[in-house]
Every structure is written in C-alpha cells, then in structure tokens.
Amino acid sequence: MGDPTAQYWHRDDLLAAVLDALEQAGKDLERLTVEELAATDQFHGGGRPATLRLAELAGLHEPVTSARRVLDVGGGLGGPARTLASLFGCEVAAVDITPSYVEVAQHLTELVGLDDRVTHHVGDALDLSFDDESFDLVWTQNSGMNIADKETLYRGFHRVLRPGGLLAFQEPLAGDVTPPHFPLMWADDPSTSFLLPSDELRTTVAAAGFEEVAWQFVTESTSSGTAPPPPPHAVQLLVMGPERLAAIQAAGRRNVEEGRVAMVHAVFRRAS
Ligand SMILES: C[S@@+](CC[C@H](N)C(=O)[O-])C[C@H]1O[C@@H](n2cnc3c(N)ncnc32)[C@H](O)[C@@H]1O
C-alpha cells in the first residue's frame, strides 16, 4: 500500500474490530439498522446529524421520478452512502482510497441489506473510474482535506456529473490564523493536510465549472468540542485509539477557538 493517505487511515484487522465493538455495544448483527451504525460508520465532525443537514441542503427530501445516482467520494466505512440510500432511495457508488475501509463498508452494507443500492470501490478521488455525466449528485464529507490537487479533484467531479447535477460537500477549511495545531483527525503533520481558505476553495470549485447554490459555515456544530464523549464503538476511537484521539480532540478544540480550522457545508451545481 504505497499511497501515504491510505497508509495514514489504514488499520489492520479493522473489520474484526468493528464487528466486535458493535457486539460489545449490544447490537444484534443479524438485525442491524443504518441508524444503529451511526457512531461506527459516520467518520466526520457532526456525525449522522451533519449528514442529514447536508442532505437537506442538497434537496434530497424533494421527490424525484427515478432514484438519484450518487457518487460518494472518500466514502470511508460507508455511513453517509447507506444513509442516503436508506432515507432517500439513492443508488450510491462509494469510492475510497483505503482498501481496509472499503472492506468494512462492503460488509456493513451487506449486513443491513443495502447491497442492491450501495456499491463500494477502491479508488483515488483524483482518478475516478466512472463514466462522464453518470451521476446526479457527487457527495463528499471530510475527504478533500487530504488532497493537494484541488483543481483536478473538482474537475473530476464536474466530469462525472450530468449537466445540472449537484456537488454537495462537508469540508474542513483553513481559518484566518495558520497553521493548524496538529495532530488533526486526518493528519499528524502537514504532509497529508491540504486546507484552503474559504474564498480560495469557492473560487477553485467555481473555476472547475460549478455555480454556487449554498455555502454555510458549520464549524461549531461539527466540532468535537461541542460533542458528547464518543462511545466505545465510535469509529474515531476504533481507528485512532484513546490516547491519540484525546490529542486530536484537544488540538481540534484549540483550532476552532483560535480560528485556525473551520468547516463548511456547500452545494454547487454543474453549470455546463
Ligand atoms: C475522515 S474519513 C471520511 C469518511 C466518510 N466520508 C465519512 O464521512 O464517514 C476520510 C476518508 O477519505 C478517504 N480519502 C482520502 N483521500 C482520498 C483520495 N485521494 N481518494 C479517495 N479517498 C480518499 C480516506 O481513505 C478516508 O476514508
């Protein structure tokens, strides 16, 4: 596994650890629901409520004549993908660069019986192996911060979206004060963290052929400083371990208080 980002996120035996933690938390693996998985499979600030908020911003509650085709980029363990499929009937392809995450995502999707609507693929967001104009919505939560080449990233999103299709993302941003304190959830040091300030990200997305529909800061509601302590089956604990997670949360609180990191929910439309 050569990619440094995949190396950063990878954990040996993650599937066994996830299943064990779910059982320890009293979940019946034969009767799991998507909601019950939320602590374990929504790997971003704000958890499932943030996913629901972004879905509303993207208009997913509005009726459609046929299922929306969604590409979830950096889909992780698949929580957002399964949520969009179970609540809004979307057909979701999720792509992630970390093979052990894709393995867990596939297994959990089968456990909740969504494998007819949600597929998981190993792949790089910068080299999407999907046809031109094949999705109605590109969705991504807390993945772009690992990616330096934002121009290629958003041009790729534009290519796979049908004209008029939507891009919805939750994305950490550089604040007014730099640099951020490390460790961040996504990086121990600057080698895998690539945050743009708000204005620069908006300009970059627009330059890739998008028009802005919504841009809302959600820094407080997605910060671990305002969240209750994570339960033992939380993905953050399973992946980072208690000591490292405590250091990440302490740095995260300072980053928000000192204006070093912000978070946005944004929706853009493919303009042409
Ligand atoms: C914090 S997790 C978020 C997972 C998921 N979006 C969620 O919210 O539950 C970040 C994910 O981005 C993925 N990722 C980072 N860089 C990527 C890239 N270039 N291509 C695909 N996935 C990437 C990582 O493997 C990891 O699963």
The ligand as a MOL file (V3000), in Angstrom:
LIG
                    3D

  0  0  0     0  0            999 V3000
M  V30 BEGIN CTAB
M  V30 COUNTS 27 29 0 0 0
M  V30 BEGIN ATOM
M  V30 1 C -12.4980 11.1860 7.7150 0
M  V30 2 S -12.7460 9.8970 6.5860 0 CHG=1
M  V30 3 C -14.3800 10.3150 5.9920 0
M  V30 4 C -15.1340 9.1030 5.5150 0
M  V30 5 C -16.5650 9.3600 5.0790 0
M  V30 6 N -16.6520 10.3900 4.0630 0
M  V30 7 C -17.4350 9.7320 6.2370 0
M  V30 8 O -17.7580 10.9200 6.3760 0
M  V30 9 O -17.8110 8.8560 7.0250 0 CHG=-1
M  V30 10 C -11.7240 10.4040 5.1980 0
M  V30 11 C -11.7420 9.3800 4.0860 0
M  V30 12 O -11.2030 9.9730 2.9020 0
M  V30 13 C -10.5400 8.9410 2.2020 0
M  V30 14 N -9.6580 9.5810 1.2230 0
M  V30 15 C -8.6710 10.4740 1.4650 0
M  V30 16 N -8.0450 10.8080 0.3160 0
M  V30 17 C -8.6630 10.1180 -0.6730 0
M  V30 18 C -8.4740 10.0420 -2.0760 0
M  V30 19 N -7.4950 10.7290 -2.7170 0
M  V30 20 N -9.3020 9.2560 -2.7850 0
M  V30 21 C -10.2830 8.5420 -2.1770 0
M  V30 22 N -10.4790 8.5540 -0.8460 0
M  V30 23 C -9.6960 9.3390 -0.0990 0
M  V30 24 C -9.8350 8.1870 3.3020 0
M  V30 25 O -9.4090 6.9150 2.9030 0
M  V30 26 C -10.9070 8.1520 4.3720 0
M  V30 27 O -11.7260 7.0200 4.2570 0
M  V30 END ATOM
M  V30 BEGIN BOND
M  V30 1 1 1 2
M  V30 2 1 2 3
M  V30 3 1 2 10
M  V30 4 1 3 4
M  V30 5 1 4 5
M  V30 6 1 5 6
M  V30 7 1 5 7
M  V30 8 2 7 8
M  V30 9 1 7 9
M  V30 10 1 10 11
M  V30 11 1 11 12
M  V30 12 1 11 26
M  V30 13 1 12 13
M  V30 14 1 13 14
M  V30 15 1 13 24
M  V30 16 1 14 15
M  V30 17 1 14 23
M  V30 18 2 15 16
M  V30 19 1 16 17
M  V30 20 1 17 18
M  V30 21 2 17 23
M  V30 22 1 18 19
M  V30 23 2 18 20
M  V30 24 1 20 21
M  V30 25 2 21 22
M  V30 26 1 22 23
M  V30 27 1 24 25
M  V30 28 1 24 26
M  V30 29 1 26 27
M  V30 END BOND
M  V30 END CTAB
M  END
